[in-house]
């Protein structure tokens, strides 16, 4: 499968996320194509709302017209999923993936609801509130990806959601300073208070406040560890190559949080990431857990975020 829509998806994931691009190469060609097309739509919508290009850079006045841009995305998504022809590879790919894997349409709009939270400048006071945001911008992506892998049972879909939550919590911790410079705060106010960190973006971005901000970020990483552990249980229900890809993504992304934690506040002197050789090694080391996935112990999800489920 090498048509223009698939090629666009591959280009998008390669440019937008080296970590996810690496993990996606473990899939067979068909599944990799579908994962890339889904990623391309998610990335495009995120960029349109945030005024970025592939998750980087920032248009100074990105809030101007943000709600209108979001509504346009909703309209385009509705049209594509409703079967209306489009020449845009982003929405053509989305429709193809949803049709092929019979993904419930509500999941696409759950993601867009997450972007609405950004457009409405939602303030997060508690852990529960940020977990709800994390579900809508990342957990639901895990659910959609699980559908591509053939998962339909709610228990495994819950684990897929948990992986998305872990990824997003890691993202928030990594991007505390960059977000503050863009006048955004995703760290819950309760965690900032606990760390004696400022709760306004301008002060949080100042270097003298990075130690306190780092303490709060580590609290987010502690939360992420709980969700990484829960997500790991879900690989038991996946075919080998899917389990390998998910283990690889988990290992590579978890490394970001571990690096941020170990480097301390100075980690924000540059963007935290793992070098290419390290990512490759982590991806290869994921083979063993994928092979022995049936030996993973079941864990109770009691107390963890419960994604919205409708009949």
C-alpha angles and dihedrals in degrees: 000000000000105000122139095264092054091044089054090052093050091049091049097052092042091054099035103046126011090186095055092039090057093049092046091058088069091067122086114263096266096049092043089054092051093046090050093049091050090048091050092057093045092047093046094051092047092050094047092052096043098040093239139125114234090338095305137099123026133237105226094226096037092138091064107099092358095133091047091051090050092052090052089054090050091051093047092047092049091050094048095047089044090061100256110150117245134178092211107107091210094062095032088057093047092053092047094052095046092048095046095049099031092235111182108254091226090074093065090053092046087061091049089050087059090055088049088060087058093047091050090049092235114199118221116215103165142033090250092056095051091047089055089052091046091054093052096049100034116359091064089051087059089052092051091048090051089055089055087054090053098257116149107153115102096227093060092040087056089056090049089053089050090057091053090050091052091049093050095046087053090049092052092049092048094047101044094116097038090050092048090052087055089051094254131123122188099164105102113254090234091062092046090051091050090053094043088241123149118264096208119083099230093057094039090057093056113105094230088065096050095096091058091042089052091054090054091046090054089055087057090049089052088055090048091054090059091054094044088055092049093046091052090065090063094067089076089076097048132092113255099262092045091049090049092051093048092047089049093051091046093051095045095047095043087056089065091061093044091052092049091049095048097045094051124207092333088068087085091064084091137007110288113236141135119254117251096253090053092051090051092051092049091049091051092046089057091071093080097054090046091054093048095039094123089067093060109118120240114246131197116249092203110143095017124118113282114216118223111271124189129185 
